[in-house]
Amino acid sequence: MATSILNRKAVKEHILKVCEQRRKGWECTRVSKQAIDEIEAFIRYKINASIHRHPSVGKTFMHFN
């Protein structure tokens, strides 16, 4: 796999924080490498799809739905 485009530590901390806030009664203390890899693959896919759909006008990349 190419170099990571994520701050993996920040993603892990965010997942654990959201689990603590939204899943009361469930003590999640670890995040698997596979989970972070899948999140990164999804983000890469979304970026590539956005670039593919982007109009060939201007010099600024903007996200379009």
VEXLO-365009 format. One line per field, with one value per atom (N, C-alpha, C): residue number from 1; residue in three letters; chain; atom name; x, y, z. Coordinates in Angstrom, 3 decimals. Example, Ala and Ser with C-alpha at 12.3 -4.5 7.8 and 13.67 -1.06 7.14 Angstrom:
# residues 2
pos <- c(1|1|1|2|2|2)
code <- c(ALA|ALA|ALA|SER|SER|SER)
unit <- c(A|A|A|A|A|A)
site <- c(N|CA|C|N|CA|C)
east <- c(13.190|12.300|13.200|12.850|13.670|12.900)
north <- c(-5.690|-4.500|-3.300|-2.250|-1.060|0.030)
up <- c(7.800|7.800|7.800|7.080|7.140|7.870)
//
This chain:
# residues 65
pos <- c(1|1|1|2|2|2|3|3|3|4|4|4|5|5|5|6|6|6|7|7|7|8|8|8|9|9|9|10|10|10|11|11|11|12|12|12|13|13|13|14|14|14|15|15|15|16|16|16|17|17|17|18|18|18|19|19|19|20|20|20|21|21|21|22|22|22|23|23|23|24|24|24|25|25|25|26|26|26|27|27|27|28|28|28|29|29|29|30|30|30|31|31|31|32|32|32|33|33|33|34|34|34|35|35|35|36|36|36|37|37|37|38|38|38|39|39|39|40|40|40|41|41|41|42|42|42|43|43|43|44|44|44|45|45|45|46|46|46|47|47|47|48|48|48|49|49|49|50|50|50|51|51|51|52|52|52|53|53|53|54|54|54|55|55|55|56|56|56|57|57|57|58|58|58|59|59|59|60|60|60|61|61|61|62|62|62|63|63|63|64|64|64|65|65|65)
code <- c(MET|MET|MET|ALA|ALA|ALA|THR|THR|THR|SER|SER|SER|ILE|ILE|ILE|LEU|LEU|LEU|ASN|ASN|ASN|ARG|ARG|ARG|LYS|LYS|LYS|ALA|ALA|ALA|VAL|VAL|VAL|LYS|LYS|LYS|GLU|GLU|GLU|HIS|HIS|HIS|ILE|ILE|ILE|LEU|LEU|LEU|LYS|LYS|LYS|VAL|VAL|VAL|CYS|CYS|CYS|GLU|GLU|GLU|GLN|GLN|GLN|ARG|ARG|ARG|ARG|ARG|ARG|LYS|LYS|LYS|GLY|GLY|GLY|TRP|TRP|TRP|GLU|GLU|GLU|CYS|CYS|CYS|THR|THR|THR|ARG|ARG|ARG|VAL|VAL|VAL|SER|SER|SER|LYS|LYS|LYS|GLN|GLN|GLN|ALA|ALA|ALA|ILE|ILE|ILE|ASP|ASP|ASP|GLU|GLU|GLU|ILE|ILE|ILE|GLU|GLU|GLU|ALA|ALA|ALA|PHE|PHE|PHE|ILE|ILE|ILE|ARG|ARG|ARG|TYR|TYR|TYR|LYS|LYS|LYS|ILE|ILE|ILE|ASN|ASN|ASN|ALA|ALA|ALA|SER|SER|SER|ILE|ILE|ILE|HIS|HIS|HIS|ARG|ARG|ARG|HIS|HIS|HIS|PRO|PRO|PRO|SER|SER|SER|VAL|VAL|VAL|GLY|GLY|GLY|LYS|LYS|LYS|THR|THR|THR|PHE|PHE|PHE|MET|MET|MET|HIS|HIS|HIS|PHE|PHE|PHE|ASN|ASN|ASN)
unit <- c(A|A|A|A|A|A|A|A|A|A|A|A|A|A|A|A|A|A|A|A|A|A|A|A|A|A|A|A|A|A|A|A|A|A|A|A|A|A|A|A|A|A|A|A|A|A|A|A|A|A|A|A|A|A|A|A|A|A|A|A|A|A|A|A|A|A|A|A|A|A|A|A|A|A|A|A|A|A|A|A|A|A|A|A|A|A|A|A|A|A|A|A|A|A|A|A|A|A|A|A|A|A|A|A|A|A|A|A|A|A|A|A|A|A|A|A|A|A|A|A|A|A|A|A|A|A|A|A|A|A|A|A|A|A|A|A|A|A|A|A|A|A|A|A|A|A|A|A|A|A|A|A|A|A|A|A|A|A|A|A|A|A|A|A|A|A|A|A|A|A|A|A|A|A|A|A|A|A|A|A|A|A|A|A|A|A|A|A|A|A|A|A|A|A|A)
site <- c(N|CA|C|N|CA|C|N|CA|C|N|CA|C|N|CA|C|N|CA|C|N|CA|C|N|CA|C|N|CA|C|N|CA|C|N|CA|C|N|CA|C|N|CA|C|N|CA|C|N|CA|C|N|CA|C|N|CA|C|N|CA|C|N|CA|C|N|CA|C|N|CA|C|N|CA|C|N|CA|C|N|CA|C|N|CA|C|N|CA|C|N|CA|C|N|CA|C|N|CA|C|N|CA|C|N|CA|C|N|CA|C|N|CA|C|N|CA|C|N|CA|C|N|CA|C|N|CA|C|N|CA|C|N|CA|C|N|CA|C|N|CA|C|N|CA|C|N|CA|C|N|CA|C|N|CA|C|N|CA|C|N|CA|C|N|CA|C|N|CA|C|N|CA|C|N|CA|C|N|CA|C|N|CA|C|N|CA|C|N|CA|C|N|CA|C|N|CA|C|N|CA|C|N|CA|C|N|CA|C|N|CA|C|N|CA|C|N|CA|C|N|CA|C|N|CA|C)
east <- c(0.846|0.000|0.893|0.380|1.119|1.227|1.973|2.123|0.758|0.559|-0.724|-1.016|-2.282|-2.706|-3.432|-3.525|-4.204|-3.214|-3.620|-2.930|-3.579|-2.976|-3.588|-3.828|-2.920|-3.083|-4.320|-4.506|-5.663|-6.969|-6.954|-8.150|-8.499|-7.502|-7.729|-8.295|-7.690|-8.170|-9.597|-9.920|-11.276|-12.282|-11.950|-12.843|-13.097|-12.039|-12.195|-13.017|-12.808|-13.568|-15.046|-15.350|-16.747|-17.417|-16.692|-17.243|-17.610|-16.728|-16.983|-18.209|-18.367|-19.476|-20.805|-20.787|-22.043|-22.434|-21.532|-21.828|-21.625|-22.436|-22.359|-22.507|-21.707|-21.775|-20.866|-20.261|-19.323|-17.954|-17.026|-15.675|-14.782|-14.660|-13.787|-12.437|-11.382|-10.068|-9.032|-9.399|-8.444|-9.142|-8.359|-8.844|-7.906|-8.464|-7.622|-6.991|-5.867|-5.193|-6.116|-6.844|-7.762|-8.838|-9.367|-10.402|-9.856|-8.664|-8.069|-7.706|-7.224|-6.917|-8.181|-9.306|-10.560|-11.070|-10.906|-11.285|-10.431|-9.130|-8.244|-8.592|-8.914|-9.298|-10.568|-11.518|-12.760|-12.464|-11.601|-11.260|-10.548|-9.627|-8.948|-9.968|-10.923|-11.959|-12.764|-13.181|-13.975|-13.186|-11.900|-11.069|-10.974|-10.674|-10.551|-11.857|-12.980|-14.281|-14.569|-14.231|-14.439|-13.582|-12.346|-11.465|-12.012|-12.496|-13.037|-14.243|-15.104|-16.314|-16.057|-14.916|-14.637|-14.586|-15.225|-15.150|-13.728|-13.399|-12.061|-12.013|-12.439|-12.495|-11.823|-11.030|-10.394|-9.176|-8.603|-7.387|-7.554|-8.759|-9.006|-9.882|-9.436|-10.258|-11.328|-12.556|-13.695|-14.490|-15.037|-15.834|-17.227|-17.658|-19.002|-19.677|-20.957|-21.710|-22.006)
north <- c(-1.179|0.000|1.244|2.285|3.549|4.165|5.224|5.940|6.356|6.254|6.603|8.085|8.397|9.795|10.227|9.314|9.604|9.803|10.585|10.621|9.487|8.311|7.104|7.230|7.874|8.058|8.919|9.979|10.854|10.133|9.300|8.532|7.566|6.872|5.923|6.648|7.778|8.541|9.022|9.441|9.910|8.766|7.611|6.451|6.109|6.053|5.698|6.753|8.039|9.109|9.023|8.801|8.718|7.469|6.370|5.156|5.430|6.118|6.432|7.327|8.297|9.251|8.645|7.812|7.351|5.927|5.142|3.743|3.484|4.133|3.970|2.492|2.026|0.640|-0.293|0.201|-0.601|0.026|-0.693|-0.168|-0.614|0.249|-0.005|0.629|-0.168|0.363|0.218|-0.476|-0.689|-0.523|-0.167|-0.076|-0.918|-1.830|-2.732|-2.002|-2.511|-1.991|-2.137|-3.237|-3.475|-2.399|-1.985|-0.949|0.365|0.754|1.998|1.866|0.705|0.479|0.616|0.083|0.170|1.607|2.361|3.777|4.533|4.253|4.916|4.549|3.295|2.872|3.602|3.757|4.475|5.936|6.565|7.973|8.110|7.210|7.248|7.112|6.190|5.988|7.274|7.911|9.140|10.256|10.388|11.408|11.138|9.899|9.553|9.778|9.418|9.626|11.115|11.911|13.355|13.968|13.520|14.026|13.638|12.419|11.946|12.779|13.158|13.924|15.422|15.872|17.309|17.907|19.073|19.718|20.197|20.239|20.668|22.183|22.891|24.345|24.884|25.922|26.550|25.773|26.270|25.666|25.194|25.332|24.954|23.708|22.716|21.521|21.832|21.568|21.756|20.468|20.134|18.911|19.176|18.324|18.378|17.065|17.103|15.864|15.122)
up <- c(0.000|0.000|0.000|-0.591|-0.652|0.744|0.822|2.084|2.603|3.881|4.479|4.303|4.020|3.922|5.190|6.134|7.397|8.531|9.488|10.766|11.567|11.481|12.036|13.544|14.248|15.688|15.973|15.201|15.406|15.078|14.027|13.671|14.801|15.320|16.421|17.642|18.003|19.161|18.952|17.731|17.438|17.579|17.033|17.143|18.608|19.402|20.814|21.562|21.238|21.891|21.531|20.262|19.832|20.421|20.482|21.109|22.565|23.269|24.677|24.832|23.936|24.027|23.607|22.573|21.970|22.305|22.842|23.143|24.630|25.428|26.884|27.239|28.149|28.581|27.794|26.735|25.956|26.064|26.648|26.847|25.683|24.697|23.548|23.862|23.858|24.229|23.117|22.026|20.941|19.599|18.589|17.214|16.361|15.582|14.788|13.605|13.171|11.982|10.776|10.707|9.596|9.534|10.685|10.701|10.135|10.554|10.064|8.588|8.163|6.748|5.891|6.370|5.623|5.550|6.617|6.612|5.600|5.592|4.647|3.205|2.944|1.591|1.146|2.055|1.742|1.414|2.187|1.942|0.594|0.288|-1.009|-2.145|-1.986|-2.992|-3.196|-2.099|-2.195|-2.868|-2.558|-3.191|-4.691|-5.054|-6.472|-7.223|-6.621|-7.262|-7.422|-6.433|-6.517|-7.623|-7.735|-8.799|-10.169|-10.287|-11.568|-12.005|-11.063|-11.373|-11.494|-11.063|-11.005|-12.405|-12.591|-13.909|-14.211|-15.490|-15.903|-16.085|-15.080|-15.123|-13.865|-14.036|-12.889|-12.413|-11.325|-10.784|-9.345|-8.821|-7.422|-7.380|-6.626|-6.425|-5.412|-5.774|-4.867|-4.866|-3.743|-3.664|-4.225|-5.134|-5.681|-5.371|-5.115|-4.835|-6.090)
//
